[in-house]
Amino acid sequence: FAELHAAVAGLPVASSRVLPGLVLPRDFAAYCPTDGDLRAVLVCEPLRPHISARGVEFVVDSEGQYQASLHWISRRTEDVMKHLQSNNIRLLLSSVKQDEVVIYYAKLYGVSVVECLSLEEIAFICEITGVSPYAPSGENIHGEITEATVATFCQPLLLGSKRCVHIGFTSACAFQPHCLILCGPVDAVNEEHAAALQGAFIMLQQLFKT
């Protein structure tokens, strides 16, 4: 229920509604509008590569080496974003905050980015779509990306004064997610309504189980 409802204070209760898909309570880090279905991947790690492996010390002896390292990181990041574009990936959903260079190349190659998804949101999207998070590496950076799902739409959504992301997914099961937008004059009213509705859904769930 937590991932399938959003509360908006300062609006009348009559403004409450049900929207198809998911509403993520955050703004785009990069937004590249596109029409129709689009392919999306989930990631749980920074796409900007590390200069060395974990636990390995990397020593820079000169300004030239430092600049060469930055150039390698930038080129490698661009290769990852090119790989996403070549696989027709138009949406990147990330559980971590991505580096500015990732956002730069995402905008350059037409990939929308949503950052800082919670682990619960990532797990829920995995359950709906049936895909696992994508982890780019040296071995798979040029192959086909199989860990992709299809979004039927992806667009900004303004709830009160809060900018959100509204996404529709092609579900891998019979369940088609819809999000409940709860409006009320103050947060306390929304919390009461949310608790009452969650209780009603739990009661219905128990009823259908028996």
C-alpha positions as CSV (number, residue, x, y, z in Angstrom):
1,F,0.0,0.0,0.0
2,A,2.9,2.4,0.8
3,E,4.1,2.2,-2.9
4,L,0.6,2.6,-4.3
5,H,-0.7,5.8,-2.7
6,A,0.5,9.4,-2.5
7,A,-0.9,12.1,-0.2
8,V,-1.4,15.7,-1.2
9,A,-2.2,18.3,1.5
10,G,-3.9,21.6,0.7
11,L,-6.4,20.3,-1.7
12,P,-10.1,19.3,-1.2
13,V,-10.9,15.7,-0.5
14,A,-13.0,15.6,-3.7
15,S,-9.7,16.1,-5.7
16,S,-8.6,12.5,-4.8
17,R,-8.4,10.1,-7.7
18,V,-7.0,6.9,-9.0
19,L,-4.2,6.9,-11.6
20,P,-3.0,3.9,-13.6
21,G,0.6,3.0,-13.0
22,L,3.0,4.1,-10.3
23,V,3.6,7.6,-8.9
24,L,7.2,8.1,-7.6
25,P,7.4,11.0,-5.1
26,R,10.5,12.6,-6.7
27,D,11.4,14.6,-9.7
28,F,13.4,13.6,-12.8
29,A,17.2,14.0,-12.6
30,A,17.0,14.1,-16.4
31,Y,13.9,14.1,-18.5
32,C,13.8,13.4,-22.2
33,P,10.2,13.3,-23.5
34,T,9.3,10.4,-25.7
35,D,6.0,9.1,-27.2
36,G,4.7,5.6,-26.9
37,D,6.3,2.6,-25.2
38,L,9.8,2.9,-23.9
39,R,12.3,0.4,-22.6
40,A,13.6,0.9,-19.0
41,V,16.3,-0.6,-16.8
42,L,16.8,-0.6,-13.0
43,V,20.2,0.0,-11.5
44,C,21.4,-0.3,-7.9
45,E,24.9,1.1,-8.3
46,P,26.7,4.2,-9.7
47,L,27.2,4.1,-13.5
48,R,30.2,6.3,-13.3
49,P,33.0,3.7,-13.0
50,H,35.5,3.5,-10.2
51,I,39.2,4.0,-11.1
52,S,40.2,1.0,-9.2
53,A,38.7,-2.1,-7.6
54,R,37.4,-2.1,-4.0
55,G,40.3,-2.3,-1.5
56,V,42.9,-1.4,-4.1
57,E,44.9,1.8,-3.7
58,F,45.2,4.0,-6.8
59,V,48.2,6.4,-6.7
60,V,48.3,9.4,-9.0
61,D,51.9,10.8,-9.4
62,S,51.2,13.8,-11.6
63,E,48.6,16.2,-12.9
64,G,48.8,14.5,-16.3
65,Q,47.9,11.1,-14.8
66,Y,45.0,12.7,-12.9
67,Q,43.6,14.3,-16.0
68,A,44.0,11.1,-18.0
69,S,42.1,9.3,-15.2
70,L,39.2,11.8,-15.4
71,H,39.2,11.4,-19.2
72,W,39.0,7.6,-18.9
73,I,36.1,7.8,-16.4
74,S,34.2,10.2,-18.7
75,R,34.8,8.1,-21.8
76,R,33.8,4.9,-20.0
77,T,30.6,6.6,-18.7
78,E,29.8,7.8,-22.2
79,D,30.3,4.2,-23.5
80,V,27.7,2.9,-20.9
81,M,25.1,5.5,-21.9
82,K,25.8,4.8,-25.6
83,H,25.2,1.1,-24.9
84,L,21.9,2.0,-23.2
85,Q,20.9,4.1,-26.3
86,S,21.9,1.3,-28.7
87,N,19.6,-1.1,-26.8
88,N,16.8,1.5,-27.1
89,I,16.8,2.1,-23.4
90,R,15.0,5.4,-22.7
91,L,14.5,5.3,-18.9
92,L,16.9,4.6,-16.1
93,L,15.5,4.0,-12.6
94,S,18.3,4.1,-10.0
95,S,18.3,3.3,-6.3
96,V,21.4,5.5,-5.9
97,K,22.2,9.1,-6.8
98,Q,24.2,9.2,-10.0
99,D,27.2,11.4,-10.7
100,E,26.7,14.6,-12.7
101,V,28.7,13.1,-15.7
102,V,26.0,10.3,-15.9
103,I,23.2,12.9,-16.0
104,Y,25.1,14.9,-18.6
105,Y,25.5,11.9,-21.0
106,A,21.9,10.7,-20.2
107,K,20.6,14.0,-21.5
108,L,22.9,13.8,-24.5
109,Y,21.7,10.3,-25.5
110,G,18.0,10.8,-24.7
111,V,17.8,8.7,-21.5
112,S,15.5,9.9,-18.7
113,V,16.8,9.3,-15.2
114,V,15.0,8.9,-11.9
115,E,17.3,8.6,-8.9
116,C,17.2,7.6,-5.2
117,L,14.4,5.1,-5.4
118,S,13.9,3.2,-2.1
119,L,14.8,-0.5,-2.0
120,E,11.1,-1.2,-1.4
121,E,10.2,0.7,-4.6
122,I,12.9,-1.2,-6.6
123,A,11.7,-4.6,-5.2
124,F,8.1,-3.7,-6.1
125,I,9.0,-2.7,-9.6
126,C,11.0,-5.9,-10.0
127,E,8.0,-7.9,-8.8
128,I,5.6,-6.2,-11.2
129,T,7.9,-6.4,-14.3
130,G,9.7,-9.6,-13.6
131,V,13.1,-8.1,-14.4
132,S,16.3,-7.9,-12.2
133,P,18.5,-4.8,-11.8
134,Y,21.0,-4.2,-14.6
135,A,24.7,-4.1,-13.7
136,P,27.0,-2.9,-16.5
137,S,30.5,-4.4,-16.6
138,G,33.4,-4.9,-19.0
139,E,31.9,-8.2,-20.1
140,N,28.4,-7.1,-21.0
141,I,28.8,-3.4,-22.0
142,H,28.5,-4.3,-25.7
143,G,26.0,-7.1,-25.6
144,E,22.2,-7.1,-25.6
145,I,20.6,-5.8,-22.4
146,T,18.1,-8.5,-21.3
147,E,17.2,-6.9,-17.9
148,A,14.9,-4.4,-19.5
149,T,11.2,-3.8,-19.1
150,V,8.6,-1.8,-21.0
151,A,7.0,1.3,-19.7
152,T,3.8,2.4,-21.5
153,F,4.4,6.0,-20.5
154,C,6.7,8.1,-18.3
155,Q,5.9,11.7,-17.6
156,P,6.2,14.4,-14.9
157,L,3.2,14.8,-12.6
158,L,2.5,17.8,-10.3
159,L,0.7,17.0,-7.1
160,G,0.1,20.2,-5.3
161,S,3.5,21.9,-5.3
162,K,5.4,18.6,-5.4
163,R,6.9,17.3,-8.7
164,C,6.6,13.6,-9.1
165,V,7.2,10.9,-11.8
166,H,4.3,9.0,-13.2
167,I,5.1,5.7,-14.9
168,G,3.0,3.0,-16.4
169,F,4.5,-0.5,-16.6
170,T,3.6,-3.6,-18.7
171,S,3.0,-6.0,-15.9
172,A,4.5,-9.6,-16.0
173,C,1.5,-10.9,-14.0
174,A,-2.3,-10.3,-13.8
175,F,-1.8,-7.4,-11.4
176,Q,-2.0,-4.0,-13.0
177,P,-0.8,-1.4,-10.6
178,H,-2.9,1.8,-10.0
179,C,-1.9,4.6,-7.6
180,L,-4.3,6.2,-5.2
181,I,-3.9,10.0,-4.9
182,L,-5.3,11.1,-1.5
183,C,-6.1,14.8,-1.2
184,G,-7.1,16.7,2.0
185,P,-6.8,20.1,3.6
186,V,-4.0,18.9,6.0
187,D,-1.6,16.0,6.4
188,A,-3.5,14.6,9.4
189,V,-6.7,14.1,7.4
190,N,-4.8,12.3,4.6
191,E,-3.1,10.1,7.2
192,E,-6.5,9.1,8.6
193,H,-7.9,8.4,5.2
194,A,-4.9,6.4,4.2
195,A,-5.1,4.3,7.4
196,A,-8.8,3.7,6.9
197,L,-8.3,2.6,3.2
198,Q,-5.4,0.4,4.1
199,G,-7.5,-1.3,6.7
200,A,-10.3,-1.8,4.2
201,F,-8.0,-3.4,1.7
202,I,-6.6,-5.7,4.4
203,M,-10.1,-6.8,5.3
204,L,-10.9,-7.5,1.6
205,Q,-7.7,-9.4,1.2
206,Q,-8.6,-11.6,4.2
207,L,-12.1,-12.0,2.9
208,F,-11.0,-13.2,-0.5
209,K,-8.4,-15.6,1.0
210,T,-11.1,-17.5,2.8
